[in-house]
C-alpha cells in the first residue's frame, strides 16, 4: 500500500491532489491513500471563516468548498486530523469523526480507523498545558479566547487513546511529540530554524500529550506537521524494542517538503475506510464521563473492562457493517457566482453522521449541551491551574520562508 503523507494543508486541496496526480504519471505508480497532519481548513462558506483562527487578511476560501459542494471529488481517499487553524465550528459537528466531504474523512478530536488492514490513529489540535485538563466547553460562535482554546488537546481524548491495546500502524498528530528532536539530527534542524534552539535545549519543544502516546502506543510510523519544516527521527522503544519512524512535513508551498510517499505492507486491495472495533468500544466506555463544561473529566466512573463491550460492538457491526455513515451537507456552500453568504447560523446543526454514529453505539447526543449548566457530580473538580487563557504557542501562518537551497535530504522512511 502506498500512502501519501502531507504536512499542513491550509485549505489548498487542489495543489496537493494535483501534485500527487503528477507524481503518479511521472513515476508510473498508484497512491492508495492521502494522510494530512492538520491545518486542513475544511471551510465551506464565509461563515466558517469566522471560526478559523488566522489573521483576517489571511482568511481565504481556498479550495475545500469545491469538494464539499460536489464540484470536485477527492481523487484519493483522504484522512486528516485537526490542527490549530481549522473551521472549528464544522469539526465540532464531527467530534467523533466523519466525512467532511465525499472521500475526505476527519478522524475526530481523537480516533482510530482501519484502511484495509492498516490501523491509523490520530489526535487533533495542539497541546497547551493550561487547558489540557478542561472539558470541551467551547461552542460556536467563538470569541477571541475560545477560538483558540477550542483546538487545544484535552486529557479526555488522550486518555481514550491511552486505552488502545491493539497495535497501531500509523499515528498522526499536528504538533510534534515532546523531545522527538533527541532522536534525529536536531543540530541540522536548528541550523535551518534557529529560533527552535532554546526550546530544544530546554527540552520544551513539542507536546507532552503526544510524547505520552508515542511511548504507550509505539506505532510503526508517526507523522506530524505544525512547525513548517521537514524533520525525521527514529525512536527505539527500549533496548531491542520496536521502532517508530517519525516524520514531520512542511506546509503546502511550492519548493517546500510538504509531501512524502510511504510504502506499507498490507493485504491486497481494494481498500476502504472502516470503523475500528476497539476504538468504538473505548468511545462507548468513556462517553458517560465526556466533559462538556470547563470541569475536566472524572475517570473514576469509567469501567475499563473491555471484552464484553468489544463483543457488543462486534455484534452491532455485524448487523450494519463497518463503513462509516454517509456524508451529508449541513451548511450552505460557498458559491463564487452569488453574493457572499456572510451571516451566522442561528442554530448549530446536528450532523446526521454523528447522530447515526451515536445511535449505533446507543449513546446520547451531547454536543449541543449547555456548557454553563450546573454540575451535579459528587466528585470534586480536578484542579486547573491558570484557568482559560489565550496561548502563546502559535506558529504564524505567514512564517518567513527560510533559504532551503542547502538543505540536506533527511533519512528516508
C-alpha positions, 0 to 999 in steps of 0.5 A: 500500500502506498500512502501519501503523507502531507504536512499542513494543508491550509485549505489548498486541496487542489495543489496537493491532489494535483501534485500527487496526480503528477507524481503518479504519471511521472513515476508510473505508480498508484497512491492508495491513500492521502494522510494530512497532519492538520491545518486542513481548513475544511471551510465551506462558506464565509461563515466558517471563516469566522471560526478559523483562527488566522489573521483576517487578511489571511482568511481565504476560501481556498479550495475545500468548498469545491469538494464539499459542494460536489464540484470536485471529488477527492481523487484519493481517499483522504484522512486528516486530523485537526490542527490549530487553524481549522473551521472549528465550528464544522469539526465540532459537528464531527467530534467523533469523526466523519466525512467532511466531504465525499472521500475526505474523512476527519478522524475526530478530536481523537480516533482510530480507523482501519484502511484495509488492514492498516490501523491509523490513529490520530489526535487533533489540535495542539497541546497547551498545558493550561487547558489540557485538563478542561472539558470541551466547553467551547461552542460556536460562535467563538470569541477571541479566547475560545477560538483558540482554546477550542483546538487545544488537546484535552486529557479526555481524548488522550486518555481514550487513546491511552486505552488502545491495546491493539497495535497501531500502524500509523499515528498522526498528530499536528504538533510534534511529540515532546523531545522527538528532536533527541532522536534525529539530527536536531543540530541540522534542524536548528541550523535551518530554524534557529529560533527552535534552539532554546526550546530544544535545549530546554527540552520544551519543544513539542507536546507532552500529550503526544510524547505520552502516546508515542511511548504507550502506543509505539506505532510503526510510523508517526507523522506530524506537521505544525512547525513548517519544516521537514524533520525525521527521527527514529525512536527505539522503544527500549533496548531491542524494542520496536521502532517508530519512524517519525516524520514531520512535513512542511506546509503546502508551498511550492519548493517546500517538503510538504509531501512524502510517499510511504510504502506499507505492507498490507493485504491486497486491495481494494481498500476502504475506510472502516470503523475500528472495533476497539476504538468504538468500544473505548468511545462507548466506555468513556462517553458517560464521563465526556466533559462538556463544561470547563470541569475536566473529566472524572475517570473514576466512573469509567469501567475499563473492562473491555471484552464484553463491550468489544463483543457488543460492538462486534455484534452491532457491526455485524448487523450494519457493517463497518463503513462509516455513515454517509456524508451529508451537507449541513451548511450552505456552500460557498458559491463564487457566482452569488453574493457572499453568504456572510451571516451566522447560523442561528442554530448549530446543526446536528450532523446526521453522521454523528447522530447515526454514529451515536445511535449505533453505539446507543449513546446520547447526543451531547454536543449541543449541551449547555456548557454553563449548566450546573454540575451535579457530580459528587466528585470534586473538580480536578484542579486547573491551574491558570484557568482559560487563557489565550496561548502563546504557542502559535506558529504564524501562518505567514512564517518567513520562508527560510533559504532551503537551497542547502538543505540536506535530504533527511533519512528516508522512511 
